[in-house]
Amino acid sequence: MRCRNCRLNWNCAVTKLVLILVLAAGICEGQARPCDPQTPLGPSHDLYCIELVAAPGVTGASGRVELSIPPGPFTVAVTPDGRSRFIPIVALSGLPDTGVFVAWAAPPQMDSLIKLGTVKNGRVALRVIDLDKFNLLITAERSARVREPRGRVILRGQSPSTRLFPPDLLEFSLGNMGQGQASADHHEHGSSGGWPMVPMPAGITMLPSEMALRPEVTPYLPVADTTAPLARPREVIRLSSGDTVRLSANLVRRVLNGRTYTMFGYNGQYPGPLIEAARGSEIVVQFTNQLPDLSSIHWHGIRLDNAFDGVDAVDRTFTYQVRFPDAGIYWYHPHLREDIQQELGLYGNLLVRSEYGPANREEILMLDDLLVGDSGLIPLGQESPTHALMGRFGNLFLVNGEPGYRLSVLGGEVVRFYFTNASNTRTLNLSFPGARMKVVASDAGPFENEAWVESVVIGPAERYVVHVRFDRPGEVALVNRVRGLDHLFGRFFPEVDTLGLVSVGRERVSRDLGASFAALRRDTATVTALEPYRRFLDKAPDKTLVLTLETQGLPYVTERLMQLDSIYFAPVEWSGTMPMMNWASTGRQVRWVLKDPESGKQNMDIDWRFPRGEPVKLRLVNERRAFHGMQHPIHLHGQRFLVLAVNGVPNPDLVWKDTVLVPAGMVVDILLDSANPGQWMLHCHIAEHLSAGMMMHFTVN
């Protein structure tokens, strides 16, 4: 079976079985897997492969367990509450030819056991594991029907996450350094150098030396302006080909939870106007920059002419010509100091309609988070970004610019939600507990096949279109449920953020779409349109890009504590649980790096050139050995691409995208449709990483 034949409908039970067999056999050629011989350009062996150790007295038996990513619509697989999901693929040798051998998983405290299935010499794919930390056991049993282990332990191993332990003497010693300075800072009401104290996550302990840290840049917020207009909710602007729309970036006043802030807005709105246009149309946008600093508008995801991509600075005015060759949900935002301008409110959606299954109504939602302290907005770095290590996580969640989103629906309504993650850093794990949900489309068009999902994992700048049916009367919350990581005590803990509430009435909707919603639709137009690209799916990567990090001049305590912390990186860093070290790191100390291993060039020194019309396979390697490993949402300007595989696991359901989340220590293969000529950017869409250098350019001739 060739790799392209692995592209099956994941919603079909037979397909699931076939894919599991493919994973177990390692059939698809040319794909790097975590338990393969280690290579610097492959997935992390350290994070996604478990070496099994023979129990005392056992000779000859050995094995490995690959923690494989279950195929699905996202590059990371998690439960609705944010626990990582893996398919353990066991490769064993040296077991006796006779006998029954059973695999088990258990949390470290061994208070419960999960039977994973029977194993033998060779490769076997077992049931999904979704424990934060776990031990693996292979036991010899008299029968495959046993419900708990009764026989001898043959092999054993531990998940990489079990390397997280409570603090040792070294950490406490480091943590006490600078305690006197911390006390002085607290005496000054928690501020230093004009910086107010950042909010602390609930239940997280900070060491005294961490509490003393402050960014070594000037704090910046717009000067309070009582004459600035109060921002108003966004308007919908429906345009025909040839129409002109005017957008201006200016100061606005925003009232959030009863407090007034001076921020930025397009046309005095939050978010900016929602622009609707037809596929194939072209519009003119006259942009006026009324901010005190340079700005621009980048048309995120749209394959427009290179001259209007929006990466060049605009002092006062510029006219963009924007064409829409593809249906999809897009957005626009600045491309200068995104860490400031986007954070302060400069963003808006563009909708180019596509054909989906039926829905009773639509909701187009832009999701964001603001970092707010006791005295108001936490300032940003004027000369260089703060939060340069992990990015700026906010603590006030916004939906279309407001906290506390509300929606009222009738019983049985099917709602089409267009989700755009406009946050600087945060990856969200969205769900409507109690309501059934399916994903139908992503950035630039429909999936080949709709898929049932329990939650939607959406990285910064990504978009997803989902259908949700609200069948039962009552209130259904829109929540972000994740697992935070307490780095000091080595434990995972639940975090739940409620973004809004949907009130479901007792009255039933007159147009009942229950039957069509229950059927998973195959988008034959998308399947047909992708046929010319399938012959490129098996090719070897044309280029490889390594995502890594360089630092200089970080505080001693930050360097040492983060070196200790690097013993394990989760696939996704869901929240800011190292707030002080992260806040104090600036773009002067942190340089995020895109590296071409073939030439050795980095960031803007890279100059890839691709012929127009010849699809290009790119391999994105998120380096495990980086000083701090975390996910990176990688965005390509002016182009679209297909996600082919994650850690060697083929993607069974293709969709056009322009941004892909590359989890820590993982390898993602994409196929670039190099159809749009020009010089384009590729960068991480964590705004602080972009401002700290994580960008390059490539040319399509």
N, C-alpha and C positions, 0 to 999 in steps of 0.2 A: 504494500500500500504506500503510495506516495503522499507527501505532506498535503497536497491540495485535496486529496481524497479524505483527509481528516476533517474537512470543513463541512460539518453536518449540522442538522438542526438539534441544538442542545435541549430543546423542549420535548423531544421524543425519547421515550424510555429506552428504546433499542439503541438510539444514538448515544445515550449516556453510557450504556454497557460497552459499546464499541470504543468510545473515547477512553474509558477506564482501561480497556484492554490495550489500546494504543499507548497510553501512559505507562502501563506496566511493561510493555514490550520495548518501549523506546524506539518505535518504528520510524518516526519522522527523521529524515536524515538532515545533517548539518545544523541541528539545534543543540546548543550547549545546555547541559543539565547540571543541577547543583552537585550531584554525586559523581559526575565525570571527573577524570583527572584534572586537578586544579589548574586553572589558567587565569591570568590577570584580566582577561577579556571575557570571562564567563560569569555565571551567577555565583554568589557567595557560597562556597562550601561550608564555611563557618556558621552561617545563619540558616541554611536550608538543607543541611545534610547531617544526619546523626550517625556516628560510628557506634556500632553495637560491640559490647565487650563481653567476652565469655565469662560466665559465672565461675567461681572457684571450683576446681576439680573437673571442669569441662575442657576438653582439648579438641582442636580441629575445626570447631564451628566459628564462623565469623559472619559479619553482615553490616549493611548500611541501610539507612532509611532516608529516602528523599522526601522532603516536605514539599509536595507538588501543589501548585495552585489549581484549584478546581476551575475548569473552563467556565466562562460566563461573560457578561457584558462589561465588566470592569477589570482593571489590571490587578486589583487586590480583592480577595474574597474574605468577607467578614460576616458575622451574624448580625441580626438587627441591633444588638447592644454593643457591637464593635469588636468582638473577639475574633482573632484571626482563624480562618478555616484552611486546613491543609488535607490533602489526600496523602496518607503515608504509603509510599511505594517501597516495599521491603525487598532487598536483594540479599539472599542468603547463600552460603556455601558451607560444606562440611557437616551438614546434618545427617544423621543416620538415614539410610534408605527406607527403613521401616519405622513406624510410629506416627503419632499425630502431634503436630506442633501448632500452638495457638498464640496469637499476638494479643497483648493487652495494653491499655493505656490507663494511667492513674495520675491524679494530681500529686505533688510532692509529699503531702502529708499521708498519702496512701489510704485515705478514708473511704474511697470508692474505686471501683474498677469498671472499665469499659472494654467489653470484648470486641476486638477489631476484626477477627476472622482467623481462619486457618492459614498457615504458611508452609512453604517447602523450599527446597533448594531452587534457586532461580529468582525471578522477579514476580512479585504479587502486589497488586493494588488493593488496599484495605479501605474500610469505611472512613468517612471524614472525621477529623479531630478538630475540636474547637475549644480546647482548654488553653488558658493563659500560659501555664507551665505544666509539664507532664513528664512522667517516666514511662518508658516502653519496656515491656517484658516479653520474652519468648519462652513459653513453657512447654514441656513434654507432657502430654495428657493421654489418658486411656481412650478417650472418646472426643470427637469434635463437638459433641452436644453439651459439654460442660458449661456451666453458667459462671463459674468462678474458678480461678487456678487452683488445682489440687496437686499437680505434678511438680517436677523439678524445674527450677529456672535454668534455662540454657544460655540465653543472651539477654543483655540489658543495656539500656541507654537512656539519655536524658535530652529533653528539648533544649535548644540553645538558650531559651529564655530562663532556664533554671540557673544560669550563671549569675543572675541578679541576686545579690545577697544583701542583708542589712549591713549597716556601716561597720567598718573595722577601725582600729585605732588610728590608722593613717588618715582616713577621711575626717575623723573628729579632730585630729591634730591640725590638719589643714583648715578645717572649719573654724577653729578658734583663732587663727591668725587674723589680725585686724579687728579684734573684738572691741578694742578701745575706740577705733575710728567709727565702728558701727554705733557705739553708744553715743558718741558725739553727734553723729548724724541724726539719731533719734531725738536727741535733746533739741535739735533745731527743727523740730516738728516734721521729721522725716524728709527733709529736703536738703539738697546740696547743689551749689552752682546754679540755682534757679530751677532745678528739677524737682517736681513733686514725686512722691513715692508711687511706684506702680502698684496696682492691686495684687494681692497674693491669692493664689488658688486655695480654696477651702481644703483644710486637712493636710496641706503640704508644709513640711518643716524646712526652714531655711537656716543654714549655718551662719554664725555671726559674720564671718569674713565675706560671705555672699551678700549679706545685707548692707555691707559698706560700699559695694560697687556702684558706680555711676558712669554714664556715658561721657566720654571726653570730647563732646561737641556741644555747640550752642543749641539750647532748646528753641524750637520754632513752632508757633501757631499764628494764624492770621490775627492781626490786631483787631480787637473787638470794635465793631462798627455798628452803632445803633441806627445808622441811616440805611444800612443794607436791607433789601426787601426780605420779608419773611418768605422762605421757600414754600412752594405749593406742590401738591402732588403732580406727578407727570401727566402730560397730555398724550393722546394718541394722534399721530400724524400719518395719514394714509396718502401715499404719493403714487402718481402715475409716471411713466417714463417721460423724461424731459422736465419734470417739475424741479423747482428750486426750494430748498429749505434753509433757514438761517439758524445757526447755533452760536450762542455766545457763552463763554466761560466767565463767570463773575462771582463776586462775593454774595453770599446769602446768609440769613440768620435761620438756624434750625432749632426747633424746640423739641427736645427729647427728654421724656420723663420729667417734664416741668422745668427743665433747665435750658437756657438759651445759649447757643454757641454760634460763633462766626465761622462759616465753612465755605465750601465752593459748590457751585451748581451750574448745570447747563440750562440756559433760558430761565433761570430762577426756579428750577424744578428739582424734585428728588424722586426717583432718579431722573436723568435727562429724558427728554421726550422719547416715547416709543415710536419708532419709525417703521411703518409697514410698506413694503414694496413688492411688486410681482417679480417672479423669476424672469430673467432676461431683460429687465428694465434697467435704466441708467438715470441717476438723479444728480443734481448739483447741490452741494452744501457750501454755503458761504459762512465761514467761521470767523468770529471776532473774539480775540483774546483780550478780556478786560481785567485780567489778573495782574498783579505787580510783577510776576515772573513769566518767563517764556513757557509756552505750552504747545500742544498739538492735539490732533485727533487721529488715533489709530483705529482702523476699521477691522476689528478682530475677526479673523476667519474668512474674510471676503476676498475672493480672487479677483482683485481689481487691478488697474494699471499701476505699475510700480511707483510712478511719480506721485501718486496720491495715497501711499501706504500710511503716511502720518508719523514717520519717525523723525522728520526734520522739524526743528524748532520754529514756532510762529511767534513773532513779536506782537503784531497787532491783527492782521487779517490774512486769510488764505482761502482760496476756493478749491474745494475737492470735487472731483468727478468720480462718483461711486457707481459701479455697475454690479449687478447681482446675477451671476451665471448659475448659481446653485440655490436650491431651497434649503432652509435651515433656520436655526435661531442663533443670531450673532449679537455682538455688542460692540460698543465704541467707548474709548477711554484715552487719556493722554499717554504719550510715550516718552515723557521727560519727568524724572523724579516721580515715578508712579507711587513710590512709597509715601509720598506726600499728597500728590494731587488726586490720585484715585482714592486714597484713604479719606480724604476730606470731601468726597462726594461726586467726583467727576466720572460718571459712567452712565450708560443708557443702553437699551436693547434695540436691535433691529430684527424684524420678523419677515422672512420670505416664506410664504406658506407652501406646505407640502401636503400630499394626500396620506392621511392616516386613517385608522379605523374610526368609527363614529364616536362622538362624545356629546354630552348635553351642554357643556360649557367649557370655556378656556380660562386659565389663570396664568399670567406671565409674571414670574417672580424673580426678582434679583435679590440674592442673599448676600449679606455682608455682616461684619462685626467691627465694632469700634472699641478702642481701648480707653476706658473712662476710669479716673480715680476719684478720690474724695473731693478734690477741688475742681474737677472737670476733665476735659480731654487731656490725656497724657501727651505732652509735646512730642514733636518729631525732631530728628536731627537736621540742623540747618545745613552744615557743610557736607555732611555724610550721613547715611542712614544709621539709626540705632537698630537694635534687634537683628543684626546682620548674620548671626549664627543660625537661628531657627526661624526667623521671620516674626512679624508682629501679630501675635494672637490677640484678638479683641475679647472683651467680656460683655459687651452689649450687642445682642443679635438684632439685626434689622432685616425686614422683608419689605422690599420696595421703599427703603429709606425710613421705615417706622418700626419701632418695637411692637410686639403684640398683634401680629397679623390675625385677622378674623375673616371668616367666610361662612355664609349660611347657604345650605343646600337642601333639596328635597330628598326624601328617602329613595334610594336606588339610583341617584344621579351618578353618572360617569363624568369625572372632571379631567380634562387634559391640562396637566401642569407643565409649563416650560420653566425649567430651573436653570438659572445662571449663577455661578459662584463668583461674585465680584469681590470677595475678601482678599486682603493682601497675601494671606498665608494659609488659612485654615482649610483643611480637607474635611468635608462634612459626610456624615453617614445618616441620611435622611430616611424617615419612615413615618407612616400613619398607623400606629398600632391599632389593630382591629379592623383595618380596611385593606382589601386586596389591591395589589398594585402590579402593573406590568410596564416594562420599559419598551418604548416603541422607536425612539430615535435618539441621536446624539448631535454633536456639533453641527454637521453639515449634511444631515439627511437621515432617512430611516435605516434601521437595522434590516438585514435580510429577513430576520425572523423576530417577532415580538417574543419577549421572555418574561415569565413571572419572576418577580424579585421581592424579597422581604425588606430590602432597604436599597437606597441609591447612594453609592460612593461617588462623590463629585469633588474633584480637586479644583484649586483656583483656576479660573478662566474656562473651565469645562462647562458644557451645557448638556442636559438630558431632558427628553420629553417622556413623560410617564402618564399613564391612564390609571386613575384610582376610582373605585366604585365604593360609595358610601351607602351601605345597605341597612345599617341598624341606626335607629334614632338615638340621639345623645350627642356628646361632644367627643371629637376625635382630635388629638393633638398632632401637630407637625413637630417632630422632635429630631434632634441630633443626639444620637446615643453612641458613645465611644468608650474606650478604655484608656484612662489616663495612666501615666507611669510615674510613680513616686521614685525618683532616681536615688534618693538618699537611703530609703528603706527597701528598695528592690521589690516593690509590689505594684501590681496592677489594681486599679480601682475604677468603679463606674462613674461616668459623667453623663448627665442628661440635661440638655438645653432645650427648652420649649420655645419654638419660634412662633407658634401661633395655634389657633384653635378653629376647627371646622364644626359648626353646629348643624347637626343632621335632624331635620324635622320629621314629624310623624306622617305628614302628608306625603304620598308617593308621587314620584315624577310621572307625568302623563306619557312621555315617550320612554318606554322601558327598553334600555339597551343591554339588559342582562345577558341575553343569548350571544350577541356579538362580542360583548366584553369577555365572556367565558371562553371564546375561541381565540387561540393564538394565531395571528395573521401572518402569512408569508408575503413579503413585499416582492412580488414577481418583477416589478419594474427595476428595483434595486438589484435583484439577483441577475437579471439580464444585463443591466448596465455594467456590472462588475466582471462579466465574462472575459472581456479583452485583457483584464489584469491577472487572471488566474494563472496564466503561463509563467508569470514572474514570481509566483509565491515560493517556489522551491529554490530560487537562486541563492547563491552565497551572498553575504553582505557586501555591498559595494564600498561602504564606508562604516567606520566604527567611531563612536564618540563616547569618551569617558567623562563621567560627572564626578567631580572631586572638589577638594577644598585646600586652600593654603592660608595660614595665619601668621601674623607677626605682632609682637608687642602686646599680646593679651595679658591681663593680670595673672600673676603666678597662680593664684587660687583657681582661676578659671581653667588654666592649662592643666593643672594637676587633677582637679576633680573631673574634668571631661575626659582625660586619659583613663581614669578609673572607670568612668561611665561607658567608655567605648567597648567594654567587654561584651555588650549586646546592643543591637539596634533593632527596634521593632520595624516591621514593613512600613508603617505609617506613624508619624508623630502627630497624634490627633490634637494635642493641646499644649499650651505653654506651661509646662510644669518645672521649668528651670528659669523662672522669670527674671531673676536678678542678673545672672551670668549672660543671658540672652540680651536683655535690655542694654547692658553696659557694653556689649560688643558693637563696634561700628565698622563701616566700610573702609576705614583707615587700617583696621586690624585684620579684617576678614576679606579674603578674596576667593569667591566661588569660581570654579574653573570648569570650562569645557575643553577637553584635551583630545586632539587627534593623535592617536598612538602611532600612526604610520609616519607622520612628519615631525611629531613632537611639538607642533604649534598649539597655542592656547588662545581661547577667546577670540578677540578681533584680529589676531594674526592669522587665524584659519581663513582660507579662501578657497572653498570647494567650488568646483565648476561642473555642472551637469548639462548634458544635451537636452534640449527641449523635446518633450514627447516620449522620452525613454524612462520608464519608471525606475526609481532608485531604491534599493533596499538599504536601510540604515539600521545599525545595531547600537542601541543606547545602553551603556553599561554604567550602573550606579555603583561606584567603587566602594567596596566594603572597608578598605583600609583608610578611608578619609578620616580626618580628625573628628568630624561629626557626621555620621551617616543619617540621612533622612530622605523622604520622598521629594521628587522634583517634578512639577508639572511643566513639561517641555512643549513649547509652542513654536510653530513654524509660520512665518508670515507669508501671505499671498499664495499658499499652496494648500492641498489637502492630502491626507494619507490614510492608509489602512493599518490597523494594529494586527500584526500577523501572529505573534507568539509572545508569551511571558515565561521566562526561565525555561524556554524550550517547549512549553506546552502550547500547541497550536490553538488559535482562536477560531471557534466554530461558527461565529456569527459576525460577519463583517459589517462595518459602517464607516462612512467617511468622517474623519476627524481632523482637527487642526491643533489640538492640545491633548497630550497623553500624560497620565500620572505614572512616573517610574518609581516604584517603591524602593526602599533602602536595600542595597545589596542585590538587586534584581537586574535582569537583562530583558529589554523589550525590543523586539524587532518590528519595524514599520516599513511599509512600502509607500514611497513618496510619488505622487502623481505630478511629475515635473512638467506641467503643461503651461505654466504661466511665466513668461520670460521676465527677467529683471534681476536686480541684486536685492536679496531678502535677508531678513534676520531670523535666527533661531536662538531661543533663550529660555531660561527658567522663568515661570510666571509667578513665583514668589517674589513680590515686589522688592523686598530687601535684598534678595539674592541677585536680581537683575541690576539693582543699583550698586551692588558690590562686585560687578564685573561679569556675571554669568551670561554672556551673550557672544554670538559670532555671526558671520554673514556667509551666504553662499549665493552663487550666481547660476541662473538658468539661462542658457544661451539660446 
